[in-house]
Amino acid sequence: MGEPGWVEVRAALEAVESAESVTAQVTAGRRLRQLAEQLECDLVQQARANGLRWAEIGQLYGTSKQGVQQRFRRRDSATS
């Protein structure tokens, strides 16, 4: 995601905060969630690229190595 991703997340949060209707707020909230999920995947990918093992990531999530692999491995199929 890089720096532009953080900019998008901040903009989405601002859109939630400044929404003038419930519909606009829900729409902005949905976009914020999508961006946050993408950011989370990117951060896990970065952690893997920096040598963090699946077991260590699993500990951070309070789950098993297999649990985080199932959630995030689709983006990290090159390394195990």
Secondary structure, DSSP 8 states (H G I E B T S, - for coil): -HHHHHHHHHHHHHHHHH-SSHHHHHHHHHHHHHHHHHHHHHHHHHHHHTT--HHHHHHHHTS-HHHHHHHHGGG-TT--
